[in-house]
Amino acid sequence: MGRVLPVVLLPPVTAAIAVLVGLGLLQVLHRFLRRLGRRRPLLDELAVRAHRPAQYTVAILVLHMTLSLTTSTGRWREPLLHGIELVGIGMGAWLVGVVLLWIEDGALRRIRTDVRDNRSARRVHTQVVVIGRVTVLATAVVAVAAMLLTFPTARAVGASLLASAAVAGVIAGFAAQTMLRSVIAGLQLAFSDALRLDDVVVVEGEWGRVEEITLTYVVVRIWDDRRLVLPSSYFTDNPFQNWTRTEAAVMGTVFVDVDWTVPVAAMRAELLRILEGTKLWDRRVGVLQVTDAARGLVQVRCVVSAEDAPTLWDLRCLVREKLVEWLREAHPGAVPRFQVQDAPVSRS
């Protein structure tokens, strides 16, 4: 009995030592990357983010290799090795996913979207995000498929399923038609340049910015901080307004209803004075025109421009406030007035 015990304990003891050695070597590599990361922050971030999944992956792989080499018999051997193999595939997929997301974040850091004309940067930013999610999804699908192929019964059933693959494909196509349509639409949006992250759009009568683009849906942040979530296929099947498709700079209008006595030339000069006195105006467009004169009122339209949509909103509000203040103080007679006449009282 005393001679059997060491033989029984040999595989687990050897496996434990091998795992400790593997984790020790991984720790040395981790410290080396952290030291290099003092000059290259991306390497430091990779070392931090991939450390935990790398530990699990190395431990599982070393454990599987050690038990495979040190054991040859036993009813427990095959189920245990199979279970370790499944866990190893999952840990490897986790590690690959972390590395892919690290690559995506590194690419996004090189793309500056805080510049004035960031149309090209936003297009690349959108494409990198979508490609990153596609690769992570593909990694998960490959990992699940690899797990299934480790089962002998799954491999045997796979041969028989080839004969009915066409029927299964048709059924799956009908079942997943909506999802696949949204996924294809998401890829189309990312590479057709029709919609990008941070684009200013008008959808369903709401004005907002594109906050997130996934493979299946798009999130639009409305001006009042609400979120409008729409399927990706919505933007390929329905018309929508994209104010920043060609450039970030936009134009907007301010309508003011005034009395017929309004001095239009003086009001036009006041608009230019207001625009010259603010940094919100990008000096491209500043026009005042009378667009309508009916029903006792004159409608004045001011067209102004700004470098981006949020700045334009602030500029429009400023122009409207200053013009109202100017009309009230300098030309009170031009403020619209409505006369109400009492109906005659009938005498019986």
Secondary structure, DSSP 4 states (H G I P E B T S, - for coil): -TTHHHHHHHHHHHHHHHHHHHHHHHHHHHHHHHHHTTT-HHHHHHHHHHHHHHHHHHHHHHHHHHHHHH----TTHHHHHHHHHHHHHHHHHHHHHHHHHHHHHHHHHTS---SSS-HHHHHHHHHHHHHHHHHHHHHHHHHHHHHHHTSHHHHHHHHHHTTTHHHHHHHHHHHTHHHHHHHHHHHHHHHHSS--TT-EEEETTEEEEEEEE-SSEEEEEETTS-EEEEEHHHHHHS--EETTSS-S-EEEEEEEEE-TT--HHHHHHHHHHHHHT-TT--SS-EEEEEEEEETTEEEEEEEEEESSHHHHHHHHHHHHHHHHHHHHHH-GGGS------PPPPP--
